[in-house]
Amino acid sequence: MRWTPRDVAFALAIASALLAIAWPAFEARFSACPLGYGAKTTGPARARHHSTDAERDADVTTFANCAVGDAGAIKDITVSRHGRIIAVEDVPSTRFGVVLDCGGRALRSGFVDAHAHVVTGGFALDALDLRGVRSKEEFIETLARAIDAGKEKWVLGHGWDETSWGGETPSNAWTRGDERFVGAKVWVTRTCGHVGFASEAALEIAKITGAKTVIAGGIVELDDEGAPTGILKELATAAMSNAVPKRSRSERDEAFKRAFEYLLSKGITTVGDFGDIESLVAGADGYAQLWEDFETLERWDAVGDLPIRITSYMPLGDWASVQSHVAWNGGWTRENETAASRVRLGGVKAFLDGSLGGRTAAMMAPYLDDGSTSGHLMYPRGKREKTLRKQATLADAAGLQIAVHAIGDAAVEQALELLASIEAANGERSLRRFRIEHSQHLTAPIDGQPKRFKRLGAVASVQPAQIALDERSAAEKLGEERASRYYALRTFLENGVPLAGGSDWPIVSADVFAGMRAAVERGDGHESQSLTAEEATTMFTRGGAHALTLDGLVGTMAPGAFADFIILDSSNDSSSDSDIVATYVGGKCVHGRCLNGA
């Protein structure tokens, strides 16, 4: 096995977590930092921080009388000043330091959302919400009200789903002749994020005029007369995004802050951030914005203003910039007397296909309801796929983790072939953790591809709350037999494939409880693929940590882990985010009704 510098760094991180477990026994002898990165202190400074056991005890925080674990046993959780768990133990006779009383309420590990788009979610919280629209008429009236309220401004929204009103996709033919829409600039994306609807005025601004408008990797839907209907798919959405006025740095910062508050309210303490969707679909033109957003997070983290842990992924096409960035070379190693860094670079991501809802998910056979297409591979066989393999092989050789978006069964197949070619070129690597995002549709037999996931060491990064998006139309688009092989969560687990839970927010809500219910209850006619409640919880805790290469550090209440957890309004496990009393990151309250100290 070949060890890259990144492998060595990760092995050191695991060793550091083990050291943190044993740290209390060594703290009096060595430097203050449990990861060992600080210089050893001597003289007055050492005496001030480490001179006596009593002073060390005073540095800790004890979360007392907490119902911990499935049995709800009453325990005390001791947290170091560095924000790590020192011990989870039966209630002791004597407590030191600050004592925060849970009052018998449940304390659970904070959730890990392995896949979200943080700043895009923040923008969506302030945009027109179309997820509840249930008819063509309601869609038109909702847009008209927003146009009237905004006057000369753009109307931006998200979440429409034509399957909610019978399947007819929006068209400018719906509003032609309606004075309310004359000159109105409207751009609203479908719930899948891969399709959008633009008004005639918006299309004109974007210079999307008809059949002569060719956008590489994109689809402009035309009517019978060759005029654009307003429906844009895949990279054609980038042309519209580029026409929308750019948001300022302050607007982006506010979107991030809204997103943090929202995620923490859902009990999410660690998130895998795949970047601003508009910047991603812009290709290389979006790289600068993605890096600006990441470096904003770094600045906030450096001064202690980042309330959540974020692992960021950049586009595969920009892998060399990730390799050379100080945040990659340094890893997640900044830890001092009071805190540890909360932001890091995780790796790179590529889109292999689109979405089922937009009929752009790449399938092995044509769609049942539209035999003219079998979807859209972003890297079709030939020159484009060779480019994908070259970039991915170089990125892997540099030690970067790779994630690929693959929804259709043909895209999943391409992902597995890509991983096999990487392994053939670079050899086996225990810490590779190749992620296949969504892993939604599988070929027959249903366990064929999962067996290859296991053999190649791939992680299935899934978003169970999205089951509801496709259950109304999967059989219609694919037929019953193919539809029976989607979201095959049970089959993945039975074949030993690691499952990481996420949301892909704002594609759906980041409500983890809703995601776990979807995985357990299904309700889509494929209950044989359901998980148990324990398996679903693991998917959004230790499973997410595994996908982010943060095993033992997040998603667990074990000693040595970061003290990231939620307090629930009962002694039992909750089934709703409304029961979250408070969210803690690094032992500090970052959301909700904080416990009072004693």
C-alpha positions in Angstrom: 0.0 0.0 0.0 1.3 3.5 -0.9 1.1 6.1 1.7 0.6 9.7 0.6 1.3 12.7 2.8 -2.4 13.0 3.3 -2.6 9.4 4.5 0.1 10.2 7.1 -1.7 13.3 8.2 -5.0 11.4 8.7 -3.2 8.6 10.6 -1.7 11.3 12.9 -5.2 12.7 13.4 -6.4 9.3 14.6 -3.5 9.0 16.9 -4.2 12.4 18.2 -7.8 11.4 19.0 -6.5 8.4 21.0 -4.0 10.8 22.8 -6.9 13.0 23.7 -8.6 10.1 25.5 -5.6 9.6 27.7 -4.7 13.3 28.0 -5.8 13.9 31.6 -3.1 11.5 32.7 -0.4 13.3 30.7 -1.5 16.9 30.9 0.6 17.8 33.9 3.8 16.7 32.1 3.3 17.9 28.6 2.1 21.0 26.8 -1.4 22.4 27.0 -2.6 21.2 23.6 -4.2 17.7 23.5 -3.1 17.4 19.9 0.5 18.2 20.8 0.8 21.1 18.4 1.6 23.9 20.8 5.0 24.6 22.3 5.6 23.2 25.7 5.1 25.9 28.3 7.4 26.6 31.1 7.7 29.0 34.0 4.8 31.3 35.1 2.7 30.4 32.1 2.9 26.7 32.9 2.2 27.3 36.5 -0.8 29.4 35.7 -2.5 26.7 33.7 -1.1 23.4 35.0 0.3 23.8 38.5 -2.3 21.8 40.4 -5.0 19.2 39.9 -7.6 21.6 41.3 -6.8 24.2 38.7 -7.0 21.7 36.0 -10.3 20.5 37.3 -11.6 24.0 37.3 -10.9 24.2 33.6 -13.5 21.5 32.7 -17.2 21.7 32.2 -19.5 19.0 33.4 -22.8 18.3 31.8 -24.6 16.7 34.7 -27.6 14.4 35.0 -28.0 13.8 31.3 -29.9 10.8 29.8 -27.3 9.3 27.5 -27.5 6.4 25.0 -30.4 4.2 23.9 -31.2 3.2 27.5 -31.3 6.8 28.6 -29.0 6.0 31.6 -28.2 9.1 33.7 -24.5 10.1 33.1 -22.2 13.0 33.5 -20.2 14.2 30.4 -16.9 16.0 31.2 -15.6 18.4 28.6 -12.1 19.9 28.5 -11.5 23.6 27.8 -10.4 22.6 24.3 -13.9 21.4 23.6 -13.3 17.7 23.7 -15.0 15.0 25.7 -12.9 13.7 28.5 -15.3 11.2 30.1 -18.8 9.8 29.9 -19.5 8.2 33.3 -21.9 7.4 36.0 -22.8 10.4 38.2 -19.8 11.0 40.5 -20.0 12.1 44.1 -17.9 15.2 43.4 -17.9 17.5 40.4 -15.3 20.2 39.4 -15.4 23.2 37.2 -18.5 24.6 35.7 -21.5 22.3 36.1 -24.4 22.5 33.6 -27.5 20.4 34.7 -29.4 18.6 32.0 -32.1 17.9 34.5 -32.6 14.3 33.2 -33.1 15.4 29.6 -31.6 13.5 26.7 -28.2 14.4 25.4 -27.3 13.0 22.0 -24.5 13.4 19.6 -24.8 16.3 17.2 -25.8 15.3 13.7 -23.5 15.2 10.6 -25.1 16.3 7.3 -22.6 14.8 4.9 -23.9 16.7 1.8 -25.3 20.2 1.7 -24.9 23.5 -0.1 -24.6 25.9 2.8 -24.6 29.4 1.3 -27.2 28.4 -1.3 -29.4 27.2 1.5 -29.0 30.5 3.2 -30.1 32.3 0.0 -33.0 29.9 -0.3 -34.2 30.8 3.2 -34.7 34.4 1.9 -36.1 33.4 -1.6 -39.6 32.7 -2.9 -40.5 29.2 -1.6 -42.4 27.2 -4.2 -42.3 23.8 -2.5 -46.0 24.0 -1.4 -47.4 24.9 -4.8 -49.9 22.3 -5.9 -51.4 23.6 -9.2 -50.5 25.4 -12.4 -52.8 28.2 -11.3 -51.2 28.5 -7.9 -47.8 28.6 -9.5 -48.8 31.5 -11.8 -50.4 33.5 -9.0 -47.5 32.9 -6.6 -45.1 34.4 -9.2 -47.5 37.3 -10.0 -47.7 38.3 -6.3 -43.9 38.2 -6.0 -43.6 40.3 -9.2 -46.0 42.9 -7.8 -44.2 43.0 -4.5 -40.8 43.4 -6.1 -41.7 45.8 -8.9 -38.5 46.2 -10.9 -36.5 43.6 -9.0 -35.7 40.0 -10.0 -38.0 37.3 -8.7 -35.8 34.5 -7.5 -37.3 31.3 -6.1 -36.8 27.6 -5.6 -38.7 24.4 -5.1 -41.4 23.9 -7.8 -42.2 20.4 -8.7 -44.5 19.7 -11.7 -45.4 16.3 -10.3 -47.4 18.1 -7.6 -49.9 19.3 -10.2 -50.1 16.5 -12.8 -46.7 16.7 -14.6 -47.0 19.7 -17.0 -43.8 21.7 -16.8 -44.0 25.5 -16.5 -44.0 27.4 -19.8 -44.1 31.1 -20.8 -47.1 30.1 -22.8 -48.9 30.0 -19.4 -48.4 33.7 -18.9 -48.3 35.2 -22.4 -50.8 38.0 -22.6 -50.9 38.4 -18.8 -49.9 42.0 -18.2 -48.5 41.2 -14.8 -45.7 39.3 -16.5 -44.8 41.8 -19.1 -41.1 42.8 -18.6 -41.0 40.7 -15.4 -37.6 39.1 -14.6 -38.3 35.7 -13.1 -35.9 32.8 -12.4 -37.1 30.0 -10.3 -35.4 26.6 -9.9 -37.1 23.2 -9.7 -36.8 21.3 -6.4 -34.0 19.0 -7.9 -31.8 22.1 -8.6 -30.9 20.8 -12.1 -33.8 22.5 -13.9 -35.2 26.1 -13.8 -37.9 28.3 -15.3 -37.1 31.7 -16.7 -39.6 34.4 -17.9 -39.3 35.9 -21.4 -37.7 39.0 -20.1 -35.1 37.0 -18.1 -34.3 34.8 -21.2 -33.8 38.0 -23.3 -31.3 39.4 -20.7 -29.4 36.1 -20.7 -29.4 36.1 -24.6 -31.2 32.7 -24.8 -33.2 33.2 -27.9 -34.0 29.8 -29.4 -32.4 27.0 -31.4 -29.4 29.0 -32.3 -28.5 29.3 -28.6 -26.1 26.5 -27.9 -24.9 25.9 -24.4 -22.3 23.1 -23.9 -23.6 20.6 -21.4 -27.0 22.4 -21.2 -30.5 21.9 -22.5 -32.7 24.8 -23.7 -36.3 23.4 -24.1 -38.0 24.8 -27.2 -41.7 24.9 -28.2 -43.1 23.7 -31.6 -42.2 27.0 -33.2 -38.5 26.8 -32.0 -38.9 29.5 -29.2 -37.6 28.7 -25.7 -40.3 27.7 -23.3 -38.4 29.0 -20.3 -37.3 25.6 -19.1 -33.5 25.3 -18.8 -31.6 22.2 -17.7 -28.2 21.4 -16.4 -25.4 23.8 -17.5 -28.0 26.0 -19.3 -29.0 27.2 -15.9 -25.6 28.7 -15.6 -26.3 31.1 -18.4 -29.4 32.4 -16.5 -27.5 32.5 -13.2 -24.9 34.7 -14.9 -27.6 37.1 -16.0 -28.9 37.6 -12.4 -27.2 40.5 -10.6 -24.3 39.2 -8.5 -24.8 39.2 -4.8 -22.4 41.4 -2.7 -20.0 40.0 -0.1 -22.2 41.3 2.6 -25.3 39.5 1.1 -23.3 36.3 0.9 -22.1 36.7 4.5 -25.7 37.2 5.7 -26.8 34.1 3.8 -24.1 32.1 5.5 -25.2 33.3 8.9 -28.9 32.4 8.1 -27.7 29.0 7.1 -25.7 28.4 10.3 -28.7 29.3 12.4 -30.9 27.0 10.4 -28.5 24.0 10.5 -27.8 24.4 14.2 -31.6 24.6 14.9 -31.8 21.1 13.2 -29.1 19.8 15.6 -26.5 19.6 12.8 -23.1 20.4 14.2 -20.9 19.2 11.3 -21.7 19.6 7.6 -20.1 18.6 4.3 -20.4 21.7 2.2 -20.4 21.2 -1.6 -20.5 24.9 -2.3 -22.7 27.5 -3.9 -24.8 25.7 -6.6 -24.8 28.8 -9.0 -21.0 28.9 -8.8 -20.7 25.2 -9.4 -22.8 25.2 -12.6 -20.7 28.1 -13.9 -17.8 25.8 -14.2 -14.3 27.4 -14.1 -16.0 30.8 -14.1 -17.3 30.0 -10.6 -14.1 28.9 -9.0 -13.1 32.3 -7.7 -16.5 32.7 -5.9 -16.2 29.3 -4.3 -12.7 30.1 -3.0 -13.8 33.6 -1.8 -16.6 31.9 0.2 -14.2 29.3 1.7 -11.7 32.0 2.7 -14.5 33.9 4.4 -15.2 30.8 6.5 -11.5 30.6 7.3 -11.4 34.2 8.5 -14.4 33.7 10.8 -12.9 30.5 12.1 -9.6 32.2 12.9 -11.3 34.7 15.2 -13.7 32.2 16.8 -16.9 33.4 14.9 -17.7 30.1 13.1 -20.4 28.3 15.2 -20.4 25.0 13.2 -17.9 22.5 11.7 -17.6 22.6 8.0 -15.7 20.3 5.6 -15.6 22.0 2.1 -15.3 20.3 -1.2 -14.2 22.1 -4.4 -14.7 21.2 -8.1 -12.6 18.4 -9.4 -11.4 20.6 -12.3 -9.7 22.8 -9.7 -8.0 20.0 -7.8 -4.5 21.5 -8.1 -5.7 24.6 -6.2 -6.9 22.4 -3.4 -3.7 20.5 -3.3 -1.6 23.7 -3.0 -3.9 25.5 -0.6 -2.6 26.0 2.9 -5.8 24.7 4.4 -5.2 21.3 2.7 -1.6 21.0 3.5 -2.1 22.0 7.1 -5.2 19.8 7.5 -7.5 20.3 10.4 -4.7 20.8 12.9 -5.1 24.3 14.4 -5.8 23.7 18.1 -4.7 25.9 21.0 -5.4 26.5 24.6 -9.1 27.2 24.1 -10.3 25.9 20.7 -9.8 23.8 17.6 -10.3 24.9 14.0 -13.8 24.2 12.7 -13.2 24.5 8.9 -11.2 22.3 6.6 -10.9 21.3 3.0 -12.2 17.7 2.4 -11.5 17.1 -1.2 -13.0 17.6 -4.7 -16.3 16.8 -6.4 -17.5 16.1 -10.0 -21.0 15.9 -11.4 -21.5 12.8 -13.5 -25.2 13.4 -14.4 -28.3 15.3 -13.6 -31.6 14.5 -11.9 -34.5 12.1 -12.3 -37.0 14.9 -12.2 -35.4 16.7 -15.1 -34.9 13.4 -17.0 -31.1 14.2 -17.0 -30.1 11.4 -14.7 -28.0 9.1 -16.9 -29.8 5.7 -17.3 -28.8 2.5 -19.0 -32.0 2.5 -21.0 -34.3 5.3 -22.3 -36.9 6.9 -20.0 -40.3 5.1 -20.2 -42.3 8.3 -20.6 -39.8 9.9 -23.1 -38.1 7.3 -25.2 -36.0 10.0 -26.9 -33.6 10.3 -24.0 -31.8 8.1 -21.5 -30.5 11.1 -19.6 -27.3 13.1 -19.8 -23.7 12.0 -18.8 -21.6 15.1 -18.0 -18.6 13.2 -19.2 -19.7 11.1 -22.1 -17.6 8.2 -23.3 -14.6 9.4 -25.3 -12.6 12.5 -24.9 -14.6 14.0 -22.0 -14.4 10.8 -20.0 -10.7 10.6 -20.5 -10.4 14.1 -19.1 -12.4 13.0 -16.1 -10.2 10.0 -15.5 -7.0 12.1 -15.9 -8.1 14.7 -13.4 -9.4 12.2 -10.9 -6.3 10.1 -11.1 -4.0 13.1 -10.5 -6.2 14.3 -7.6 -6.2 10.9 -6.0 -2.4 10.6 -6.4 -2.1 13.9 -4.5 -4.1 12.4 -1.6 -7.4 14.3 -2.2 -10.7 12.6 -1.4 -13.0 12.4 -4.4 -16.8 12.6 -4.5 -18.9 12.2 -7.6 -22.6 13.0 -8.1 -24.3 10.0 -9.7 -28.1 9.5 -9.7 -28.8 7.3 -12.7 -27.7 3.7 -12.9 -25.4 4.6 -15.9 -23.8 7.4 -13.8 -23.3 5.0 -10.9 -21.7 2.6 -13.3 -19.4 5.3 -14.6 -18.5 6.2 -11.0 -17.5 2.6 -10.2 -15.5 2.3 -13.4 -13.7 5.6 -12.5 -12.8 4.3 -9.0 -11.5 1.0 -10.5 -9.3 2.9 -12.9 -8.0 5.2 -10.1 -7.1 2.1 -8.0 -5.4 0.5 -11.0 -3.3 3.6 -11.6 -2.5 4.6 -8.0 -2.9 1.3 -6.0 -5.0 0.6 -3.0 -5.3 3.3 -0.4 -7.1 2.6 2.9 -8.1 6.2 3.4 -9.3 6.9 -0.1 -13.0 7.1 1.0 -14.3 7.6 -2.6 -17.8 9.0 -2.3 -20.6 8.4 -4.7 -23.2 11.1 -3.9 -26.9 10.0 -4.2 -26.2 6.5 -5.5 -29.9 6.6 -6.3 -30.6 4.1 -9.1 -29.0 0.7 -9.5 -28.7 -1.8 -12.3 -30.1 -5.4 -12.1 -29.5 -7.4 -10.1 -30.0 -4.9 -7.3 -27.0 -6.1 -5.3 -24.5 -6.2 -8.3 -23.3 -2.6 -8.0 -23.3 -2.6 -4.2 -21.0 -5.6 -4.2 -18.6 -3.5 -6.3 -19.0 -0.6 -3.9 -17.8 -2.8 -1.1 -15.0 -4.4 -3.1 -13.6 -1.0 -4.2 -14.2 0.7 -0.8 -16.7 3.3 -2.0 -19.1 5.2 0.3 -22.7 5.6 -0.6 -23.6 9.2 0.4 -27.4 9.2 0.3 -30.2 11.7 1.0 -33.3 9.7 2.2 -35.5 12.8 2.5 -35.4 13.0 -1.3 -37.3 9.8 -1.6 -40.5 11.9 -1.5 -39.3 13.9 -4.5 -39.2 10.9 -6.8 -41.8 8.5 -5.4 -44.6 10.1 -7.4 -42.9 9.8 -10.7 -40.2 7.1 -10.5 -42.4 4.4 -11.9 -43.9 6.7 -14.5 -40.5 7.7 -15.8 -38.7 4.3 -15.4 -41.3 1.6 -15.1 -42.0 -0.5 -11.9 -39.1 -2.8 -12.3 -36.4 -0.1 -12.6 -38.1 2.0 -10.0 -37.8 -0.9 -7.5 -34.1 -0.4 -7.5 -33.9 3.2 -6.2 -32.7 4.4 -2.8 -31.6 0.8 -2.0 -30.5 1.6 1.5 -31.0 -1.9 2.9 -29.2 -3.6 0.0 -26.2 -1.3 0.6 -26.0 -2.2 4.3 -26.5 -5.9 3.7 -23.5 -5.8 1.3 -21.3 -3.9 3.8 -21.3 -0.5 2.1 -20.8 2.5 4.4 -23.9 4.8 4.3 -23.5 8.5 5.0 -26.7 10.5 5.5 -27.2 14.0 4.1 -29.8 16.3 2.7 -28.4 18.1 -0.3 -30.0 21.2 1.3 -31.7 23.3 -0.1 -32.9 20.6 -2.5 -34.9 19.4 0.5 -35.0 20.5 4.1 -32.0 19.7 6.2 -34.3 18.3 8.9 -32.4 15.2 10.0 -35.4 13.8 11.8 -37.4 13.9 8.5 -34.5 12.2 6.7 -34.4 9.4 9.3 -38.2 8.9 9.2 -38.0 8.7 5.4 -35.3 6.0 5.7 -37.2 4.0 8.3 -40.8 4.4 7.1 -40.3 4.7 3.3 -44.0 4.7 2.4 -43.1 4.5 -1.3 -43.9 0.8 -1.9 -40.3 -0.3 -1.3 -40.4 -0.9 2.4 -38.0 -3.8 2.0 -35.3 -1.2 1.6 -36.1 0.5 5.0 -33.6 0.9 7.8 -34.1 0.5 11.5 -34.1 3.6 13.6 -30.7 2.8 15.0 -29.3 2.4 11.5 -30.8 5.7 10.3 -29.3 7.5 13.3 -25.9 6.0 12.6 -26.1 7.2 9.0 -26.4 10.8 10.2 -23.7 10.5 12.9 -20.9 8.0 12.6 -21.7 7.3 8.9 -21.4 11.0 8.1 -18.2 11.2 10.1 -16.7 8.3 8.1 -17.6 9.9 4.8 -15.9 13.2 5.9 -12.8 11.2 7.2 -13.6 12.4 10.7 -14.1 9.1 12.4 -13.9 9.3 16.2 -13.9 13.1 16.1 -17.6 13.9 15.3 -20.8 11.9 15.4 -20.0 10.2 18.6 -20.1 10.7 22.3 -16.8 8.9 23.0 -13.9 10.3 24.9 -11.5 12.2 22.6 -14.3 13.4 20.3 -15.3 17.0 20.0 -18.1 17.9 22.4 -20.7 18.5 19.8 -24.2 17.5 20.9 -27.8 18.4 21.3 -30.1 18.6 24.4 -33.6 17.2 23.8 -36.7 18.2 25.7 -37.3 14.8 27.3 -35.3 11.8 28.5 -36.2 9.8 25.4 -35.1 10.0 21.8 -37.0 12.6 19.9 -38.7 12.4 16.5 -38.9 16.1 15.8 -36.4 19.0 15.6 -38.9 21.0 17.7 -37.7 19.0 20.7 -34.2 20.3 20.4 -33.6 22.5 23.5 -30.0 23.5 22.7 -27.1 22.7 20.4 -23.5 22.7 21.6 -20.3 22.7 19.5 -17.0 22.2 21.3 -18.9 22.2 24.6 -20.2 25.8 23.9 -23.9 26.6 23.4 -24.4 27.9 19.9 -28.2 27.7 19.5 -31.3 27.5 21.6 -32.0 27.7 25.4 -28.6 27.2 26.9 -28.3 25.3 30.1 -27.6 27.4 33.2 -24.2 27.0 35.0 -23.7 26.3 38.6 
